Every structure is written in structure tokens, then in C-alpha cells.
């Protein structure tokens, strides 16, 4: 996304979030979705610290409102892990993503697209995505093994 486009998207998402907060309240699920969208736009605009802070707040609210294992809460956890990675807090990012991957496997199943996305992020955060295709593919297969298979 071009820098001007990123900034325009951030402005649109800020306006949407402000409107939803005013109309629906800070903890309404639609407001939290708008906050999540803004954090993604901030990260795309390279405003990493602002994205991290908003992701932290959104995750805390979703945990309180929806519970730790709700799919939207897990999406917020993944978004925060990516923001932590962007601000070079790699260990915290990896720990959060590992927890999120385990929860997604339990809640959504191994083959759900969001579980597969978390597995891919886990590989990236472990640095395996740049290790070459054979090792990367083996790690991906290992990440997707079903318990008891």
C-alpha cells in the first residue's frame, strides 16, 4: 500500500472507530472490530508503536467481553503478536503466537484457515520461513500434525 493510501486508510479507520465508540460504546464487538481494523492500518502505515498499543487495548477488551478463546479474541492476539514483532519484541510475539495457535487448534481445529494462519506466523516468528523450502515444509507439516495421528 502506498504511503498516501496508508494514511488515508488510517484516517478512515480512525473516523469509523470514533463513530462506533460514540454510538455503540467502547466495548461493543463492532467497536472492537473497528479498533482492530485501525491497528492493522496503523501497522501498514508503519506506525508500529501506535498499532501495538491499540492491539493491546483491543485484546484486553475482547478477553473481558468475549472470553479468552473466542475467535475474535484470538484474532486480536494474532494482531498483537504481529505488532510485537514489528517493534522487535520477538520473544513476546512468539510466546503470544504459540499460545494463540494452541487455543485455535483446540477451539477451531487443526484445519481451520485461522489456525493455519497462526501456524504460518509461528513458523515466521521462529525464523523457519527463511531456512529454505525443505526445512520450512517439514516444519509446516510438523505444525499441522493432529494429536493422536
N, C-alpha and C positions, 0 to 999 in steps of 0.2 A: 504494500500500500504506500503510495506517495505521501511525503510529509504533510502536504496541504490537505490531502484526503484524510489522513490520520487525525489531524487537528479538527477538521470538520466533523468527523465521526465522534470524537471526544465531546465536542460541543453539543451535538445532537443527543448523545447519551447522557450528558450532564443535565440537559433540559428535561429529558424523559424521566430521569431519576428524581429531579426536583418536583416535577408534576406528580409522580406516583407517591412520593413521600407526603406531599400536601393533601392529596385526595385519599390515599389508602392507608397511610401511616408507615412508619419506619420498618415494621416487622412483617408486613403483608408479603406473602410469597411473590406476588408480581413486582413489588418494590425491590425485593431481594434479587429477582431476576434482572431487573434494570441495573442494580448495583453491580452485579456480576458482569453484565454486558459492558458497563462503563470501565470496569477494571481490565477487561480484555482490550478495549480500545486504548486505554492508557498504556498498557504494555506494548501494543502495536505502535504507539506514538513515542515509544522509548522513555516513557515516564514511569520507570520501573518502581521507584520507591512509593509513588502515589498508588500505583496498581497494587503493590504489596499491602499497603495499609488498608485499602478498600477491601481487598480479598480477605484480610484478617478479620475485619469487622463483619463482612458478609458471612464468612464461615461461622463465626461465633453466634450470629443471629440465627442462621439456619440450624445450627446444632440445638439452640434453645427452642426454636419454634417447631422444627420438623423432626429433630432427633438425629443422633449420630449416623445412622445407617440409611437415612432417606436418600434416594438417588440425587436429589438436588444438593443435599449437603455434601455428598461425595464429589459432585461436580465442583463445588466450591473448594473442597480440599485439593483437588487436582489443580484448579486455577491458582491457588495459593502456592502449591509446590512449584509450579512454573514461575511464579513471581519470585519465590525464594531463590530459585536457580538464577534468574535474571539479575538479582542483586548479589550473586556469588555466595549465597548461603547454601552451598551444595549439600552438606550433610543434613541440615534441617529439611531441605527439599526432598532428599532421598528417603529420610525416615517417614515423612508425611506421606509420600507416594507409596511406600511399602505398606503402610497401614491402610491407605485408601484402596490399594489393589487387593489386599486380603479381605476388606469389607465388601468390595464389589464382587469378588468371587463368591463370597458367602450369600450376599443379597441378590445379585443379578445372575450369577452363574458364570462359568469359565468362557462361554462363547458369546456373551453379550457384547455388542460393539463398544460400550463404555469400559467394560473390563479389559477388552483387547487394547483399547487406547491407554489405559493405565499400565498395562503390561509393557507396551511400547515405550511409554515415558519412563518406566522403571529401568528399561534397558539403556535408554539415553542417559539417564542420571547415573547409571553405573559405568558409563563410558564404553559400553559394548557396541554401540551403533557405529563407531569408527574403527572397530577392531578387524574389519574385514568380513565379507559375507559368510564364509563357512562358520566362523565362531559366532557371528551375530545370529545366523539361522539356528544353530544349535541352542543358543541361549533363549531364543524365542520359543522354540519347541519345548524346552525345559519349563519356561514360564507358563506354558499353556497346558502342561500335563494335568490331567484330572486326578484328584485324590483317589487312591484306590485302584488306579488303572495299571 
